[in-house]
Amino acid sequence: MTLADELTVVQGLVDELHARGQEDRARALETVLDFAASAIAGRPVPIQPREYLTTSRAAASLGVSRQTVKNWVHAGHLRGVVLGGRTLIHRAEVQAQLDRLLSAAPPASIGQADPAEARAGYRAAVQAVPADVLHRLESLHQRMEEGERLSATERREIVTLERQVTRAATRAVTVRTRHKPSSKR
């Protein structure tokens, strides 16, 4: 069988997949066929955004973990196709999922907080952070923003300081919310 014959067979498979309604698989195979035809003809392979994304790339685009993408595909929330043991998601599916995530209504508690109460909570969280920790962290961040390269020790220090700030602020917010009188009585 010649190479041209093999390409014809692959095109037949694409047509069969379309006829069966397996559009994702058909488009994936068409993409591979286009690349093969370009390479055989000696034409440069077209550089364009990939039609299909791996679970890792889809996860990065959606701002979630790779496992979350796999779970969504398994649960049917995100259509994917398995080729060669890899799960691939069409770019349009990833965009549709992103649109769904962005249009989802925020939780009822968001946007209904009293602005004065929110400012008081923010002040309490900031005040819970030791001043020396906050000052050192701001100093290191300022140096980075000015383009100065920090040493490995200073970069580790930033991580440690940020964790201290997060823990202190979390404790303050937790204490504040636990002692907040319930408005539903």
C-alpha positions as CSV (number, residue, x, y, z in Angstrom):
1,M,0.0,0.0,0.0
2,T,1.4,3.4,-0.9
3,L,1.5,6.4,1.3
4,A,-1.3,8.1,-0.7
5,D,-3.4,4.9,-0.3
6,E,-2.8,5.0,3.5
7,L,-3.9,8.7,3.6
8,T,-7.0,7.8,1.7
9,V,-7.8,5.0,4.2
10,V,-7.3,7.5,7.1
11,Q,-9.7,10.0,5.4
12,G,-12.2,7.1,5.1
13,L,-11.9,6.6,8.9
14,V,-12.5,10.3,9.4
15,D,-15.7,10.1,7.3
16,E,-16.9,7.1,9.2
17,L,-16.3,8.8,12.5
18,H,-18.3,11.8,11.3
19,A,-21.1,9.5,10.1
20,R,-21.2,7.9,13.6
21,G,-21.5,11.3,15.3
22,Q,-18.0,11.0,16.8
23,E,-17.1,14.5,16.0
24,D,-14.3,14.9,18.5
25,R,-12.5,11.8,17.3
26,A,-13.0,12.8,13.7
27,R,-11.6,16.3,14.2
28,A,-8.6,14.9,16.1
29,L,-7.9,12.5,13.3
30,E,-8.3,15.3,10.7
31,T,-5.7,17.4,12.5
32,V,-3.2,14.5,12.4
33,L,-4.1,13.9,8.8
34,D,-3.5,17.6,7.9
35,F,-0.1,17.5,9.6
36,A,0.9,14.3,7.8
37,A,-0.2,15.6,4.4
38,S,1.7,18.8,5.0
39,A,4.9,16.9,6.0
40,I,4.6,14.5,3.0
41,A,4.1,17.4,0.6
42,G,7.1,19.2,2.0
43,R,5.0,22.1,3.1
44,P,5.7,23.7,6.4
45,V,3.4,22.3,9.1
46,P,0.8,24.9,9.9
47,I,1.5,26.5,13.3
48,Q,-1.8,27.2,14.9
49,P,-3.3,26.8,18.3
50,R,-3.8,23.2,19.1
51,E,-7.4,22.1,18.5
52,Y,-7.0,19.6,21.4
53,L,-5.5,20.2,24.7
54,T,-4.0,17.6,27.1
55,T,-5.5,17.5,30.6
56,S,-2.6,19.4,31.9
57,R,-3.0,22.3,29.4
58,A,-6.8,22.3,29.9
59,A,-6.3,22.4,33.7
60,A,-3.9,25.4,33.3
61,S,-6.4,27.2,31.1
62,L,-9.2,26.6,33.6
63,G,-7.2,27.3,36.7
64,V,-7.8,23.9,38.2
65,S,-5.8,20.8,38.8
66,R,-5.3,18.1,36.2
67,Q,-7.2,15.6,38.3
68,T,-10.2,18.0,38.4
69,V,-10.2,18.0,34.6
70,K,-10.0,14.2,34.5
71,N,-12.9,14.0,37.0
72,W,-15.0,16.4,35.0
73,V,-14.4,14.3,31.8
74,H,-15.2,11.1,33.7
75,A,-18.4,12.6,35.1
76,G,-19.4,14.0,31.7
77,H,-19.2,17.7,32.7
78,L,-16.4,18.2,30.1
79,R,-16.3,16.2,26.9
80,G,-13.0,14.6,26.1
81,V,-11.6,12.0,23.8
82,V,-9.1,9.3,24.7
83,L,-6.4,8.8,22.0
84,G,-3.4,6.6,22.6
85,G,-4.2,6.4,26.3
86,R,-4.2,10.2,26.7
87,T,-7.3,12.2,27.4
88,L,-7.6,15.2,25.1
89,I,-10.2,18.0,25.3
90,H,-11.2,20.1,22.4
91,R,-10.3,23.8,22.7
92,A,-14.0,24.8,22.3
93,E,-14.9,22.5,25.2
94,V,-12.3,24.1,27.4
95,Q,-13.6,27.6,26.4
96,A,-17.2,26.5,27.1
97,Q,-16.3,25.2,30.5
98,L,-14.4,28.4,31.3
99,D,-17.5,30.4,30.2
100,R,-19.7,28.2,32.5
101,L,-17.3,28.8,35.4
102,L,-17.2,32.5,34.9
103,S,-21.0,32.9,34.5
104,A,-21.8,30.7,37.6
105,A,-23.6,32.7,40.2
106,P,-21.4,33.6,43.2
107,P,-22.3,32.0,46.6
108,A,-25.2,33.8,48.3
109,S,-23.0,35.2,51.0
110,I,-20.7,37.1,48.6
111,G,-21.9,40.5,47.9
112,Q,-24.4,40.6,50.7
113,A,-21.9,41.5,53.5
114,D,-22.2,44.8,55.1
115,P,-19.3,47.0,53.7
116,A,-18.6,48.4,57.2
117,E,-18.4,44.9,58.6
118,A,-16.1,43.8,55.7
119,R,-13.7,46.8,56.4
120,A,-13.7,46.0,60.1
121,G,-12.9,42.3,59.3
122,Y,-10.1,43.4,57.0
123,R,-8.6,45.7,59.6
124,A,-8.8,43.0,62.2
125,A,-7.0,40.6,59.9
126,V,-4.2,43.1,59.1
127,Q,-3.8,44.1,62.8
128,A,-3.4,40.4,63.7
129,V,-0.2,40.3,61.6
130,P,2.9,41.2,63.7
131,A,4.2,44.6,62.4
132,D,7.8,43.4,62.0
133,V,6.6,40.4,59.9
134,L,4.5,42.7,57.7
135,H,7.3,45.3,57.4
136,R,9.9,42.7,56.4
137,L,7.6,41.1,53.8
138,E,6.8,44.4,52.3
139,S,10.5,45.3,52.1
140,L,11.3,42.0,50.3
141,H,8.4,42.5,47.9
142,Q,9.4,46.1,47.2
143,R,12.9,44.9,46.3
144,M,11.5,42.3,43.9
145,E,9.2,44.8,42.2
146,E,12.2,47.1,41.6
147,G,13.8,44.2,39.7
148,E,16.3,43.2,42.3
149,R,17.2,39.5,42.4
150,L,16.7,38.0,45.8
151,S,18.9,35.3,47.2
152,A,17.6,31.8,47.7
153,T,17.5,32.5,51.5
154,E,15.4,35.6,51.0
155,R,13.0,33.8,48.6
156,R,12.5,31.1,51.3
157,E,12.0,33.9,53.8
158,I,9.2,35.4,51.7
159,V,7.4,32.0,51.7
160,T,7.8,31.7,55.4
161,L,6.6,35.3,56.0
162,E,3.6,34.9,53.7
163,R,2.6,31.7,55.6
164,Q,2.8,33.6,58.9
165,V,0.7,36.4,57.5
166,T,-1.9,34.0,56.1
167,R,-2.1,32.1,59.4
168,A,-2.4,35.3,61.5
169,A,-5.1,36.7,59.3
170,T,-7.0,33.5,59.1
171,R,-7.0,33.2,62.9
172,A,-8.3,36.7,63.2
173,V,-11.1,36.2,60.7
174,T,-12.0,32.8,62.2
175,V,-12.2,34.3,65.7
176,R,-14.3,37.3,64.4
177,T,-16.8,35.1,62.5
178,R,-17.2,32.7,65.4
179,H,-18.1,35.5,67.8
180,K,-20.3,37.3,65.3
181,P,-23.9,37.3,66.5
182,S,-26.3,35.5,64.2
183,S,-28.7,37.7,62.3
184,K,-31.1,34.8,61.8
185,R,-33.0,34.2,65.1
